[in-house]
Amino acid sequence: MNQSYNQIKSFFVPVSIDNWLSTLKKTVRDRPQFTIDQGTLHLGQVAARFLGVSLDEDEYFNRLYDLIHAEQAGLVLISEDALDKSIDNHQFQSIQKVLNINHEQKLSINRFVAFLDGEQLLLKSPIPSLHRKAREAMISVLQLFTKLEPDGLNSQDLRRVLVDVIKWTFNHVAPTWGAIDPEETMPKFLWYGEANKSHKYFLYYLLELGCDVISFSPSGSDWLKDLNADLNGPFVYQYPEQKSPEPFPTEKSRRSATVAYRASREIESLLNHEGSGLYKPWQLRDYTPLSVTLKTTYDELFILIKEKALVRPNFEVKNGEVKIPAVFAKIHGVSKNRKEYWDRLQSISEYDHSLLIRRFPFTNNVNNDFRFHYRNALDKDGLLDPKKMVTAHYWKYQHLPTGLQNGIATAIRNICARPFIKPIHHENIEELKTYLFTQGMQIPASVLQLLQKFDYSQDIPKLILYNNELNGTMTRSDAALLLLLNQFGVDIVLYNPPGHNDLENFIEEGLYDVHWLEDVVFEQEFKEPSILKKVKGIFKNLRGD
């Protein structure tokens, strides 16, 4: 070991998708631009981020497994699940001691790190240049923290981040740090999955130490970009697809994709990516639906309601969400042209994805006390957390596809975030939210079936309500469900021939279009389609039209 140097400067070795692993396996001395010059060791490190997943997921996860278990690249797995979160009590007390000194004396970053060093909280090595490298790396981390975090070293997050970085450093880096020869190898780590604030600063610390850091993020999130660190050189590779991270593989998959399968997946990826306007059946089933309520004229309503979601104005697919342009309208009265009136009503109520409601109420009011469940499902921002909801014991929709469950939970969260239901009996805002939350747990089976048919880019489900006041009265729980379905992206058209209030009694104005026709008609029975029209409809279905 040549110790004719007193400091270490690391730089990122240029790599590509083809040579990053072979470069990683090389000794430091064999990597490009390795030099010892004027008391400084210049060593190249490999830093690469892989965002998303490949078209063949089995191959992707097998590759991850091999990187740790078969490639003999020296990579150590670190992730939320793999990190050792234990900390020596003496170290914890020492960190608190330094934080207290900083609170009293307003330390500079250099003095702060000097105190950490004095409390034996930095990496130690018999090689002076490595010990110096550890101090410089911690200074860099705190400089970045001060730049990004409000209040700098007085930030409330400093204690948590510092404790995490130090404990992970001692648990994962320190065991080998004292024995490494920086001319031959530096520690190598593979990060997998999502990264929180502490994770990001720890990974940045590893880079500043001169370690090799390889990261894989199936969701496509980029921890280094999130830090806004001004680093040039780390390699980034973008896979064509994204998905929520699964646990790191503990064994290899026995499935292998054929050449034809891979070619098919590649073509699908090119044709059906977000924003392409081309979507295969159920491609968006795991996306979160968000509605955009269209404002239309009476005549335009019957043109748009026939159209698929993807050809309607303002349809958009982006970042795991699909914005669905939906209709929400109330029609007062009856038009003078009765034939046109009934043809239109019968036509939209007979679509394959339509549900006609002619009796009220069509929902059940729930008297159970859900206040505790509501409060338990809130996140730190005071909004409902869909993940908490779908895993709760009171959640009634476990049998539905996972994507649909998440969509329903998100719709409930959104209608509760800003409740447009009118208060009764002096209800406060929390009581309104709890009411909508409670009613969201009671979606009728017929409506659930409607939602299960909803392929978000295709035909939009339609709820057609005919309220002539002969078959019951609309209730507040009916209105709550309509708010939920509107948020989900379902088309809603309410007919009220006498022109009386129903929705107006429960829902704030401005959420839906109101169309007044020429005549008001009392006790107007629903007119069934003629036998001839029904027969034509049957033959049309038989032809598959």
N, C-alpha and C positions, 0 to 999 in steps of 0.2 A: 504494500500500500504506500503510495507516494503522498507524503504529507507536506509537500513544498507549497501548499496553498493555505490561506487562512480564511477564505470565504468561498461560498458556492453560489453561482448564478445559474439558474435553470431557464430553459427556453423550450418552446413547443416544437417538436420535430414535425415537419410537414408529412402528413400521411394521407392515404386514399382508402377507399373501400376495399381495395385489393391488397394493400400492404400493411394496414395498421396492425394486424395481429403478428405478422412476421417481424415487424419493427419492435413491437412490444416484447417479443421473446428475446430480442438481442440484448446483450449486456450494454450498460451505459457507454463503455469504452468503444463498442462497435457501432454505436449509433452515429449518424451524421453530425459533423461539426463539434465533436468532443475535443476539448483542448484544456490544457493547464497552462495559463499564461499570466505572468506578473502577479503571482500569488493568488490567482482566482481559478477555480475549477468551473468550467462551463459544461454543463451536462444537459442533454436533451431528454425531455419527458414526453410521453404519449398521452394526449388528452383527446377523447373522442366521445361525442354524444350521438346516440341513435334514437331518433324520434319516431313513434308510431310502430306498427307491426307490418311484417311482410304479407304478401297475398296468401302464402301457405303458413298458417299459424303453427301447425305442428312442427314444421321445419324451423320456424323462428324460436320456439321454446326449446326444441332439441339443441339448437345452437347455443342458447343460454346455458343449458345444462352442461354441454361439453366445455364451454369456456371455464367453468369452475372445476369440473370433474375429470376432463379428458385431455384438454389441450396442453397441460403442463406449462401454462404461461405465468404461473405464480400469482394469479389474481385471487384476492380475498373478497368474498361476497359481503357487501354491506347494504342494508335496506332497512326499512322501518321494522320488519320482522327479525332481521338478522343482527341488528345492533345490540350490543350488550349495554343495558341501561343502568347497570349498578354503579355506585360511586362510593368511595371510601369516605366515611364520616369526617375524618380529619381533613381531607381535601375539600369537602363541602364547607366546613367551618373556615378553612383558609380562604376560599373564594369569597365568603361573606365578609371576612375581615378586610380584604382588599376593596370590596365594594363600599364598605363603611368608611374606609380611609378616603376613597374617591369622593364620597358624599360630603365629607368634612372639608377636604382640601382642594377639590376640583382639579384633579390630576390631569396632566397632559397625557397623551397616548403613550409616549416613551416612558414616562415615570410609572404609568399604570402597568405597563408590561414589566418594568423593572421590579415592581412589587410582586407581580405574579411569579417572576423568576425567583425572587427572594423567598417566596412561600413554597417553592419546589413544585410549581404548577405548570412548568414548561418541560418539554422533553429534554432528557439528559443524554449525553454521549461522550465517550472518551476522546472523540475527535472534535476539537474546538470549533471547526468550521460548521459542523452539524449543529452544535449547540447554538451558534450564532444564527444559523439558518432558521432554527425554531423560534428564536426571538423575533427575527425579521418577519417571519410568516405571521406571527400573532399581531405584530404591529400593522401589517397589511390588512388583516381581517378587521381590526378595530378601526382603521382608517376608513375602510369601506362601510362598516357599520355606522360610523359617525356621519358619513356622507349620505347614507340612505335613510337612516332612522331619525325620526323627530327627537330633538333634545340630545342627540349624540350619546355620550357616555352617561348622561342622566336619564336615558330612555328606560321606561319600565320593563322593556323586553331584554335589556342587557343581562340581567341576572339569569334568566332562563337560557338565553343563547350561550352565555359564557359557561354555565354549568354543563350544558349539553356538549359543547365543543371539547371542553377539558376532559369530561368523563369518557367520551368516545375516543379521544386521542389516547388516553392512558389504557383503555381497554383494547384498542385495535392497532395502534401504531407503536406505542411504547415497548411492547414485548420484543420487537425486533429492532427498534431504532438504535439501541446501544451496541448492536453487533454488526450493523450493515457497513459495507465498504462502498461509499458513494461513487467510486470509480467503476464498480461492477454492477450494482443494482440498487434501486430505490424501491420502497414499498409500492405494491400495485393493488388497486382496488377496483371492484366492479360495483357500481351503484345501480339498483333496480327499483323502478316504481316512482310514485309521486314523492315530492320533497317539500317538507314544510320549511319554515324560516330557519330553524336550527340546523336542519339537514343541509340547506343551501350554504350556510356559513361554514359548516364543517367541511363540505366538499371543496369550497373555495380555499379553506385552510390547507387541505391536502395538496391542492395544486401549488399553493405558495411554498409548501415544504419541499416541493420538487418531486412529489409522488406521481406515478402514472394513475390516471383516473379515467375509467371507461364507464359511461352511464347509458342505461336503456330505459326509455319511458314509453310504454305502449300507448298511453293517452296522447302523446305528442307534446306534453308540457316540457319546457326547456328551463332547467333550474339556473343555468348560467346566464341566460338571457333575462330571466326574471330578476337576477341580482343587478343587472345593468352594469356589470363589471367591465371595465375597459381593457379587455384581453383580446389580443389578436393572435390567431393561430390554432385554437382548438378546433378539431375536425367535427363537422356536423353532417349526419346522413339522415335524410327524410325517407322513411318507408311510405308506401302508398296508402296505408289504412291506419285507423286509430281505434283503440278500444280501451275500456277500463282495465287497469292492471289486474291480472290474476296472480295468485301466490307464485313465488319463484318455483320452477319445476323441481320436484324431488326425484323424478325418474323420467326416462325418455319415452316419448310416445312411440307406439308400434305402427302408427299409420304413416304412410308415405304417399305423397301426391304424385299422380301420373303427369306426364308431359302435357296431355290434353287438358287435364284439370288446371294446371298452372296457366296454360294459354288462355283458357276460358276465364279464369279469375282476372287475368291481366286485361282482357278485353272489357270485362265488366267494370273493372276499376276505371278504365279510360272513359267508358260511356256513361257510367252511373255515379260519378263523383259529385260532391256537393256543388250545386250551382250549374250543373250541366243541362238541366231541364229534361233529362232522360232518367227514368227511375224504373227499376225492375220491381215486380210485385213484392210488397212488404219490405222493401229495402230500408225504409225509414221506421220500421217497427220499434226500434230501440231509441228513437229520437223523442225529444220532449215537445209535445204540441203546444203552441201558443197562438191564440186567435187574434186576428185583426178584423174588427167588425166593420163591414163595408157600409157606406152610406149611399143608398140608391133611390131612384124614383120608383113609383109603383110598377110601371111597365118594365123597367130595367131589372127589377127583382126577379121576374119570371124568365128572363134571359140568362142572368148569372147563376140562378139556382140550379140550372141544368148542367153547368160546366163543372169539369173536374177541378180539383184544388190547384193543380199545377198550372192551369191556364188562366186562373183568375188574377186580377191585379193584386200586386203586393205579396204574392206567394214567394217564400224565400226559405232556403235550407242553408244553415250556417252554424258551425260550432256546436253540433249536436242538438240543435233546435230546429223545428220546422214551423214557420209562421203560416197559419191557415186563414185565408180570407173567408170569413163567414158572414151569413146574413142573419140579422136579428130584427124582425119587423112585426108590427101589429097593424092589422087592417080593420078599420072601423066601417061598419055599414056594408051595403051591398051595391054593386054598380047597376046602372040602368040596363046595361046589356047583360041580362041574367045568364044567357047561354055562355058568354065569355067568362063570366064570374065563376060559374060552376065548372066549366071546362078547365080553367086554370087551377082551381082548388083540387078537383079530382085528379088532374094530371100530376101535380107535385106530391099529392098524398099517396099515389100509386107507384112511385119510384121504388126500385128494389131496396134502397137504403132509407126509406121513409117509415116513420111510425106515426099513425094518426091517433090523436087523443080526442075523445068525444065525451068523456065522463070526468067529472071533477068532484073532489080532488083526486089526482092520480098518484099522489105520494102519501106517505104516512108521517104524521108529526111525531117526533120522538121526545119523550118526556124524561129520558134518562139523563143523569147529571154527568156531562162530559167535561166539566171544567178542569178536573185533575188531569185527564188525558190530554186536553188541549195544552195546558201549561207544561206538561211533561214533554210535549213534542216540539217545544220552541227551541231555536238555536240561540247563540249568543247575541244575535242581532234582533231578537224578539220576533222572528219570523218562523213559521212552521218549517220543520225539517222533514222533507219527504222520506229520507232514509229511516228516521225514527218512526214515522207513521206506518210505513209498509212492513216494519218488523214488530209492530205492537200487537198485543193479543186481541185487541178490539177490531183490528183491520179485517174486513169481511171479504176482501178481494184477492186472497192468496191464490185462488185457482186460476186467476187471469194471467196472461203472459206478462213477464216482468216489465217489459217496456210500457205496456198499457197501465200496469199498476203505478209505475213512476209518473206517467202522464196524469192519471187521476189525482195522485197525491200532490203533484205540482199545481194542478188546477185548483185544488182545495186551498193550497197555500196562497195562491194569487188572489182568490176571492176574499180570503180572510185578511190579507195584507191591506186591502182597501175595500171594506165592506160597503156595497152599494144597496144593501137592504135597509129599509126604513125602520127606525127604532119604534118599539111599542112599550108602553108602561115605563117610560123614562129609562130605557136600557142605555147603559154606557157602552163605549166602544169595545171593551173587552167582552161584554155580554153579546154584542152583535157578532163578533168574531167566533165566539164559542158556539153560538147558534148555527152559523154557517158551517163550522167544523163538524158539528153533530149531524146536521142534515146531510153533509157530504158522505157520511158513513152509511147512508140508507138509500143508495141508488136502486131503483126498481129493477127486477130481473130483465124486463123487456127492454129497458134503456141500456143495460149492460150488454145485452146481445147486439144492440145497435152499435155500441162503441167497439165491440170485438170485430165487427165487419169493416171498421174504418182503416183503410190503407191511406195514410195521410196525404199522399200525393195524388190520390185518385178520387173516386166518388165520395162526396161529403155526406155523412148521415144527416137526415132531416127530421125534425120534430114538428109536425103540423098539428096545431091545436084549434079545435072548433068549439067556441064557447057561446052557445045560444041561451045559456042560463036556464035551460029546461032539464039538464042532466047534472045538476050540482053546481057548486060555487068554487072558483079557484081559491086556494089557500096560500098562506105564507110559505109553507113547506114546498108547494108547487113552484112558487117564484124562486125560492132558494136553489132548487134543482135547475131551473132555467138559467140562473146566473152561472152555475157550475158548468153546464153544457155549453153555454156561450163562451166561457173561458177556454174550454177544451177545443172549440172550433166547430161545433155542430151548428147547422143551419136551423133557425127557429122562426116559424111564421105562425102568428096567433090571429085567428079570425074572430071578430066579435060583431055579428050582424046588427045588434041594437045600438052599438057605439057606446057601451057603458065602460066604466072603469073596472079593471081587474088587476092587470100588472101594475097600474098606476098606484094602487093601494099599498104596494109592497116594495117596488123598485124605484130608485131615484131616476128622474128624467134624464134624457140624453144618451142613455145606453142603447136604445133601440130606435129604429125608424117608426114613424107613425104616418099611416096613409088613410085619409078620409075619402070614402066613396060617396056617390050621390045620394043614395037612399039609406035610411035606417029602418030595419025590419025587426019586429019583435016576434019572439017564439018561432023563429025560422028553423024548421027541421032540416037536418042535413040531407042533401039530395044524393042518393046513390047513383053510381054510373048506370047507364042503360045496359040491358042485356047484350045488345049488339056490341057496345064498347068493351064489355067484359070478355066476350068471345074473341074480339080482335086482339085483346091483350093476351089471352091464352095462346092464340096462334103465334103471336109475336114472341112470346117466351119460348114456345116450342122451336121456333126458327133460330133462337139464340140472339135475336136483335136487341 
